[in-house]
Amino acid sequence: MKVVIDEEACIGCGACVALCDAVFRLNDDTGKAEVISGADCAAAGCCNEAAESCPVAAITVEQ
């Protein structure tokens, strides 16, 4: 399972981080979401919920 964030679409609201902080964080420089290096989306079990909660649909979960 792979997670992709559309950096141009991301508004940095932090919903993904609030729901799935094992996989997502906000970048200190850009204020936008990014996937934590080495994070295991399948093990975390919250990536789909985070993607569905993104207000601008910037998160895609690929199987």
Protein Blocks (a to p, Z undefined) as FASTA:
>chain_A
ZZdddfklpgolommmmmmmmlgccdfklopacddehiafklnopmmmmmmmpmnlpacc
dZZ
